[in-house]
Amino acid sequence: MTNEAVQEGGSSAHFAVFSSQNSNFRYTYNKIREVKSYRVGELFAAYRDILWDDGRHKYNVSSFIGEIDEILLGERFSTFDQNTLDNLIGTLRQRGNSNATINRKMAALSKLLRKAHKMGDIHSLPEFRRQKERAGRIRFLERDEEARLFAAIRSRSEDAYRLSVFLVDTGCRLGEALGLIWNDIQEHRVSFWITKSGRSRTIPMTERVKEVIKLLPNTEGRRPKGPFTKLTQAQYRAIWNEAKTEVGLGADEQVVPHILRHTCASRLVQGGIDIRRVQMWLGHQTLSMTMRYAHLATNDLDGCVTVLEKPRNQESSPRSAENSMFASPLTTPTSAPASRKAKGSEPAKAPRKRSKGE
């Protein structure tokens, strides 16, 4: 079929697809367009700088997409169907990926494919369904663990020690601390501009944070760009791993630098700070992320024990409903007006019957 013949028949159909042995053509409103196919890796190379900022998250996404491209055997596609997605998720699960890890990888793939679909590179998208995640136990450092660990870190690097104190008292992420510059620190507060959620936040500093961010003497004669710019993530993690092994925590897989953020959040909740303010302090995008620490607010439930331990005779007393702090106008009997309670008051007269003539 020639292009002229295709265009002549186009007035009766808005959309059609024609294929031959060498190429595919998409015909829309009297226009013929070749349908190209792409690998996942090619789409990522085209849109990575548009969709993701430079940093550790972009590095992780690059690793996710590389693994997905490897699982798909570099297959080219113009449509990404549901069967392909289901097989991909099944393979990741067979490799031992948890549902939380699968969700992170699928979030990166979904973002990439939606962009490619919007730009016309692919022509259909599957339905991405979030895998159910289990609420795992949150590990945080006890005070004595913190003291031992920080002492071991300090013996190796003063800068790493200063960073550790800053992380546990601010609850910020490691990348947020390393990205700080001196202009981000004003008087008694510190502002985080480069965040995972993309939302900046400003929090007050504790006294020991104020001490550790003081500018130390520099023998090189040049002022560093920020309080922790001398360290990299790799350097800090190496010092951390050596120190935790020294103090007997080497076998605990949850004792990673991010535990300092969990420790900060746990101490805030245990200290009686409400969940909404903890969310603002940590910079969580949704309250559901902060609710992971809600079970630590045990003081909020102490009043329940008082109610459950009430003697039975108090529960059945009609006066108990009136005196209870949980009583409401809908459940508490109201007092009658004083005029009706007075003895000897005349009873209310029955209404006079109307005559037919009225």
C-alpha positions in Angstrom: 0.0 0.0 0.0 1.4 3.4 -1.0 1.4 6.5 1.1 -1.1 8.1 -1.2 -3.5 5.2 -0.8 -3.1 5.3 2.9 -3.9 9.1 3.0 -6.9 8.6 0.7 -8.4 6.0 3.1 -7.6 8.2 6.2 -10.8 10.2 6.1 -12.9 7.3 7.4 -10.7 6.5 10.4 -9.0 8.7 12.9 -6.3 6.2 13.9 -4.7 3.2 12.2 -1.4 1.4 12.4 0.3 -0.2 9.3 3.3 -2.5 9.5 5.7 -4.0 7.1 8.7 -6.3 7.4 11.1 -3.4 8.0 9.2 -0.7 9.9 6.0 0.2 11.6 3.9 3.3 10.8 1.4 5.1 12.9 -1.3 7.0 10.9 -3.2 9.8 12.7 -5.3 12.4 11.0 -3.7 12.0 7.6 -0.2 11.9 9.1 2.1 9.0 8.9 4.7 8.6 11.7 7.2 5.8 12.1 6.9 4.0 15.5 10.3 3.6 17.0 11.4 1.2 19.7 13.7 1.9 22.6 15.6 0.1 25.4 15.0 1.2 29.0 18.6 2.3 29.2 18.2 4.5 26.1 15.1 6.3 27.6 17.0 6.8 30.8 20.0 8.4 29.0 17.6 10.7 27.2 15.6 11.9 30.3 17.7 11.3 33.4 19.0 14.9 33.6 15.5 16.2 33.2 13.8 14.0 35.7 16.4 13.7 38.5 18.8 16.1 40.1 22.4 15.2 40.5 23.2 13.4 43.8 22.9 10.1 45.5 19.3 9.5 44.6 20.1 9.9 40.9 23.0 7.5 41.4 20.6 4.9 43.0 18.0 5.4 40.2 20.8 4.8 37.6 21.5 1.5 39.4 17.8 0.5 39.4 17.3 1.2 35.7 20.5 -0.6 34.8 19.3 -3.7 36.6 15.8 -3.5 35.0 17.5 -3.2 31.5 19.6 -6.3 32.3 16.5 -8.3 33.4 14.7 -7.3 30.2 17.8 -8.4 28.2 18.1 -5.1 26.5 14.8 -5.7 24.7 13.5 -2.8 22.6 9.8 -1.8 22.9 7.3 0.8 21.7 4.7 -0.3 24.2 5.3 -1.6 27.7 2.6 -4.1 28.5 1.3 -5.4 31.8 2.7 -8.9 31.3 6.2 -7.4 30.9 5.8 -5.5 34.2 4.5 -8.5 36.1 7.4 -10.7 34.9 9.9 -7.9 35.9 8.4 -7.8 39.4 8.5 -11.6 39.7 12.2 -11.7 38.7 13.1 -9.0 41.3 11.2 -11.0 44.0 13.1 -14.1 43.0 16.3 -12.2 43.4 15.4 -11.6 47.1 14.2 -8.0 46.7 11.7 -6.9 49.5 8.5 -5.3 48.6 9.9 -1.9 49.8 12.9 -2.3 47.4 10.6 -3.3 44.5 8.5 -0.2 45.1 11.5 2.1 44.9 12.7 0.5 41.7 9.2 0.5 40.1 8.8 4.2 41.2 11.9 5.1 39.1 10.7 3.0 36.1 7.2 4.5 36.3 8.5 8.0 36.3 10.7 7.3 33.3 8.0 5.6 31.3 5.4 8.3 32.0 7.9 10.9 30.7 8.6 8.8 27.6 4.8 8.3 27.0 4.2 12.0 27.3 6.9 12.7 24.8 5.5 10.1 22.3 8.3 7.6 22.6 6.1 4.8 23.8 2.4 4.4 23.2 0.9 2.5 26.2 1.7 2.2 29.9 1.0 -0.7 32.4 -0.7 -0.2 35.7 1.8 0.2 38.5 0.5 -1.1 41.7 2.3 -0.5 44.9 3.4 -3.6 46.7 2.3 -4.0 50.3 5.2 -3.2 52.7 5.7 -4.6 56.1 6.3 -2.3 59.0 9.7 -3.4 60.2 11.2 -2.8 63.6 13.0 0.6 63.8 16.4 0.4 65.5 17.7 3.5 67.3 20.8 4.1 69.5 20.6 4.0 73.3 22.5 6.8 75.1 25.4 4.4 76.1 25.6 3.0 72.5 25.9 6.5 71.1 28.6 7.4 73.6 30.7 4.4 72.8 30.3 4.7 69.1 31.0 8.4 68.9 34.1 8.0 71.0 35.4 5.4 68.6 34.6 7.7 65.6 36.3 10.7 67.3 39.5 8.7 67.8 39.7 8.3 64.0 38.4 11.7 62.8 37.4 14.8 64.5 35.4 15.9 61.5 33.5 12.6 61.4 32.7 13.0 65.1 31.4 16.5 64.6 29.2 15.3 61.7 27.8 12.4 63.8 26.7 14.8 66.6 25.1 17.1 64.0 23.2 14.1 62.4 21.8 12.7 65.7 20.7 16.1 67.1 19.2 17.5 63.8 17.8 14.2 62.4 18.9 15.3 58.9 20.0 12.9 56.2 23.7 12.4 55.6 23.5 14.1 52.1 21.7 17.1 53.6 24.4 17.7 56.1 27.3 17.3 53.7 25.6 19.7 51.3 25.4 22.5 53.9 27.2 25.8 53.2 27.9 28.5 55.8 25.1 30.7 54.6 22.6 28.0 55.5 23.5 28.5 59.2 22.0 31.7 60.7 22.2 32.5 64.4 20.6 29.6 66.2 19.0 27.9 63.2 20.1 25.8 60.3 18.3 25.5 56.9 18.3 22.5 54.6 17.8 23.4 51.0 18.9 20.2 49.2 16.5 17.6 50.5 15.1 14.3 49.3 11.5 15.7 49.1 12.6 18.9 47.4 11.1 21.0 50.2 13.4 23.2 52.3 13.1 23.3 56.1 14.6 25.3 58.9 15.1 24.0 62.4 16.7 25.3 65.7 20.0 23.9 66.9 20.9 22.3 70.2 23.8 23.6 72.2 26.2 20.8 71.2 25.3 21.3 67.5 26.3 24.9 67.9 29.6 23.7 69.3 30.4 21.2 66.6 29.7 23.5 63.7 32.1 26.2 64.9 34.7 26.8 62.3 37.9 25.0 63.3 41.3 26.5 62.6 42.5 25.7 59.1 46.2 25.3 58.6 45.8 25.6 54.8 44.6 29.2 55.2 41.4 28.7 53.2 37.9 28.6 54.6 35.9 25.4 53.7 32.7 25.9 51.8 30.6 24.4 54.6 31.0 22.8 58.0 31.3 19.3 56.7 32.6 19.7 53.1 35.9 18.1 54.0 34.2 14.7 54.2 32.5 12.6 51.5 29.8 9.9 52.1 32.3 7.1 51.3 34.9 8.4 53.8 32.3 8.9 56.5 30.8 5.4 56.0 34.3 3.8 56.1 35.0 5.5 59.4 31.6 4.6 60.7 32.0 0.9 59.9 35.4 0.7 61.5 34.1 2.4 64.7 31.0 0.2 65.0 33.1 -3.0 64.7 35.4 -1.7 67.4 32.5 -1.2 69.9 30.9 -4.6 69.2 28.1 -3.5 66.8 29.6 -4.8 63.6 27.1 -7.7 63.3 24.1 -5.4 63.5 23.1 -4.6 60.0 20.8 -1.8 61.1 23.6 0.2 62.7 24.3 2.4 59.6 24.6 6.2 59.5 20.8 6.6 58.8 20.2 5.2 62.3 21.1 8.6 63.7 18.0 10.0 62.0 15.8 7.3 63.5 17.4 8.0 66.9 16.6 11.7 66.7 13.0 11.0 65.7 12.6 8.4 68.5 13.9 10.8 71.1 11.5 13.5 70.0 8.5 11.2 70.2 9.5 9.7 73.5 10.0 13.2 74.8 6.4 14.1 74.2 6.7 16.0 70.9 3.5 15.5 68.8 3.8 13.7 65.5 3.0 16.7 63.3 5.9 18.7 64.7 8.2 15.6 64.4 7.1 15.5 60.7 8.1 19.1 60.2 11.4 18.6 62.0 12.4 15.6 59.9 11.0 17.0 56.6 8.8 14.0 55.8 6.7 14.6 52.8 3.7 12.6 54.3 2.6 12.1 57.8 2.4 8.3 57.2 6.2 8.2 57.2 6.4 9.9 60.6 3.7 7.6 62.0 6.3 4.8 62.1 7.5 6.3 65.3 4.1 6.9 66.8 4.2 3.7 68.9 7.0 5.2 71.0 4.6 7.8 72.3 3.5 5.5 75.1 2.7 8.4 77.6 -0.3 9.3 75.4 -2.0 6.0 76.4 -1.5 6.2 80.2 -4.9 7.7 80.6 -6.5 4.6 79.1 -5.1 2.5 82.0 -6.7 4.8 84.5 -10.1 4.3 82.9 -9.7 0.5 82.7 -8.6 0.2 86.4 -11.7 2.1 87.7 -13.7 0.1 90.3 -16.9 -1.5 89.0 -19.0 0.5 91.5 -17.7 3.7 90.0 -18.5 2.7 86.5 -22.2 1.9 87.4 -22.7 5.1 89.4 -24.9 7.7 87.6 -22.7 10.4 89.0 -19.6 9.1 87.3 -20.9 10.1 83.9 -21.3 13.7 85.0 -17.8 13.9 86.6 -16.0 12.1 83.8 -13.6 14.2 81.8 -14.8 12.3 78.7 -18.5 13.3 79.3 -20.2 15.2 76.5 -23.4 17.2 76.3 -24.9 14.3 74.3 -24.3 11.7 77.1 -24.4 13.7 80.3 -27.9 14.3 81.8 -28.6 18.0 82.1 -30.1 19.5 85.2 -33.7 20.7 85.2 -34.3 24.4 85.6 -34.4 25.6 89.2 -38.0 26.8 88.9 -39.2 23.2 88.0 -37.2 21.7 90.9 -38.8 23.9 93.6 -41.2 22.1 95.9 -44.8 23.2 95.7 -44.5 24.6 92.2 -47.7 24.3 90.3 -47.8 21.6 87.6 -48.1 22.7 84.1 -51.6 23.2 82.9 -52.9 21.1 80.0 -53.6 23.2 76.9 -57.3 24.3 76.6 -59.2 22.5 73.9 -60.2 24.7 71.1 -63.9 24.9 70.2 -65.2 24.4 66.8 -65.9 28.0 66.4 -62.4 29.2 67.1 
